[in-house]
Amino acid sequence: MPVLILGYGSPIRGDDAFGPLLAEQLGAETSDPRLRIHARHILTADLIPELLDCDRVIFLDAALDTAPGEIRCQRLDPSRTGGSSMAHFLDPRELLAWCEALYDHRPRAWLLSVGAASLDYASYRLSPEVARVIPAVRVHIERLLEQTPTETGSEA
């Protein structure tokens, strides 16, 4: 089954561009047919069908509750209490919950996030702290891709 990689964030807000920037880089570099890679500004309900034939999803995002440049890999479970408004955007856990509720499908999912140093307006420019850890984030992604669909765990 394919693996979906979803990088999301605002491309004009400094380190918030981490997710979509890395997703675009990965998409341009890979020819692996098992990967589906999307860069998005926000997560919306139209992404739910993308999850249906995937056994794993890797979300890429900047984090405000983590030290600048610190990488966090977190296993995600569906949750309808992510706090967003479906009218505008979804939290990754809400996206998973909608997929499970509507289609009875629950792909394994992780959030790979990096602590943001700056959210200033800087179109597709990452701070040195975040840019420096991109190679390490790629290693985390590779580890997640190497796992078999039956493996469990919270960290890569």
C-alpha positions as CSV (number, residue, x, y, z in Angstrom):
1,M,0.0,0.0,0.0
2,P,1.2,3.5,-0.6
3,V,2.6,5.8,2.0
4,L,1.3,9.4,2.1
5,I,3.6,12.2,3.2
6,L,1.7,15.5,3.9
7,G,3.8,18.6,4.5
8,Y,1.8,21.5,5.7
9,G,2.3,25.1,6.9
10,S,2.4,28.6,5.6
11,P,5.1,29.1,2.9
12,I,5.4,32.8,3.7
13,R,5.9,32.5,7.5
14,G,9.5,31.5,7.9
15,D,9.9,28.2,9.7
16,D,6.2,27.4,9.2
17,A,7.3,26.6,5.6
18,F,9.2,23.5,6.9
19,G,6.4,21.0,6.1
20,P,5.5,22.1,2.6
21,L,9.1,22.9,1.7
22,L,10.4,19.5,2.7
23,A,7.4,17.8,1.0
24,E,8.2,19.6,-2.3
25,Q,11.9,18.6,-2.1
26,L,11.0,15.0,-1.4
27,G,8.4,15.0,-4.2
28,A,11.0,16.4,-6.7
29,E,13.6,13.9,-5.7
30,T,11.7,10.6,-5.5
31,S,10.5,8.2,-8.1
32,D,9.4,5.7,-5.5
33,P,5.9,4.5,-6.7
34,R,4.9,3.6,-3.1
35,L,5.1,7.3,-2.0
36,R,2.4,10.0,-2.5
37,I,3.7,13.4,-1.4
38,H,1.7,16.6,-1.0
39,A,2.6,20.1,0.1
40,R,-0.3,22.0,1.6
41,H,-1.0,25.3,3.3
42,I,-3.5,23.7,5.6
43,L,-5.1,20.3,6.1
44,T,-8.6,20.2,4.7
45,A,-11.3,17.5,4.4
46,D,-10.6,17.0,0.7
47,L,-7.5,15.1,1.7
48,I,-9.5,12.3,3.4
49,P,-9.8,10.3,0.1
50,E,-6.0,10.4,-0.2
51,L,-5.8,8.3,3.0
52,L,-8.1,5.5,1.9
53,D,-5.6,3.3,0.2
54,C,-2.6,4.2,2.4
55,D,-1.4,2.1,5.3
56,R,0.8,4.9,6.7
57,V,0.8,8.7,6.7
58,I,3.6,11.0,7.7
59,F,2.7,14.6,8.5
60,L,5.4,17.2,8.4
61,D,4.9,20.5,10.3
62,A,6.7,23.2,12.3
63,A,6.1,23.2,16.1
64,L,5.7,26.2,18.4
65,D,5.9,24.1,21.6
66,T,9.3,22.6,20.9
67,A,12.8,24.2,21.1
68,P,14.0,25.7,17.8
69,G,15.5,23.0,15.6
70,E,14.4,20.2,17.9
71,I,12.9,17.2,16.0
72,R,9.9,15.4,17.4
73,C,8.4,12.2,16.0
74,Q,5.0,11.5,17.5
75,R,2.7,8.6,16.7
76,L,-0.8,9.9,16.1
77,D,-4.2,8.3,16.8
78,P,-7.5,9.6,15.4
79,S,-9.2,12.3,17.6
80,R,-12.2,14.4,17.0
81,T,-11.1,16.9,19.7
82,G,-8.2,18.5,17.9
83,G,-9.8,21.9,18.3
84,S,-10.0,23.1,14.7
85,S,-13.0,24.1,12.7
86,M,-13.7,21.7,9.8
87,A,-14.9,24.8,7.9
88,H,-11.3,26.0,7.5
89,F,-8.7,23.4,8.5
90,L,-8.1,20.1,10.3
91,D,-5.6,18.9,12.8
92,P,-3.9,15.7,11.6
93,R,-5.7,13.7,14.3
94,E,-9.0,15.0,13.1
95,L,-8.2,14.1,9.5
96,L,-7.5,10.6,10.7
97,A,-10.7,10.5,12.7
98,W,-12.9,11.6,9.8
99,C,-11.2,8.9,7.6
100,E,-12.0,6.3,10.2
101,A,-15.6,7.5,10.8
102,L,-16.5,7.9,7.2
103,Y,-14.6,5.0,5.6
104,D,-13.7,2.7,8.5
105,H,-10.0,3.0,7.5
106,R,-7.3,3.9,10.0
107,P,-3.8,4.3,8.6
108,R,-0.9,4.4,11.0
109,A,0.3,8.0,11.3
110,W,3.1,10.1,12.6
111,L,3.7,13.7,13.0
112,L,7.3,14.7,12.3
113,S,7.8,18.2,13.6
114,V,10.6,20.6,14.1
115,G,10.6,23.5,16.6
116,A,10.3,26.8,14.8
117,A,12.7,29.6,15.6
118,S,11.0,32.3,13.5
119,L,7.6,32.8,12.0
120,D,8.4,36.1,10.5
121,Y,7.4,36.8,6.9
122,A,10.1,35.2,4.8
123,S,8.8,33.3,1.8
124,Y,10.2,29.8,1.8
125,R,13.2,30.8,4.0
126,L,13.9,28.6,7.0
127,S,15.9,29.8,10.0
128,P,19.4,28.3,10.3
129,E,18.2,26.2,13.3
130,V,15.5,24.5,11.2
131,A,17.5,24.3,7.9
132,R,20.3,22.6,9.8
133,V,18.1,19.6,10.9
134,I,16.5,18.8,7.5
135,P,19.0,15.9,6.9
136,A,18.1,14.4,10.2
137,V,14.4,14.7,9.5
138,R,15.0,12.8,6.2
139,V,16.6,10.0,8.3
140,H,13.5,9.9,10.4
141,I,11.3,9.6,7.3
142,E,13.5,6.8,5.9
143,R,13.1,4.9,9.2
144,L,9.4,5.2,9.1
145,L,9.3,4.1,5.5
146,E,11.4,1.0,6.3
147,Q,8.9,-0.2,8.9
148,T,6.6,-2.9,7.9
149,P,2.9,-2.2,8.1
150,T,2.6,-4.5,11.2
151,E,5.3,-2.8,13.3
152,T,4.2,-0.4,16.0
153,G,5.9,2.2,18.1
154,S,5.9,5.9,18.7
155,E,9.3,6.9,17.4
156,A,11.3,6.3,14.3
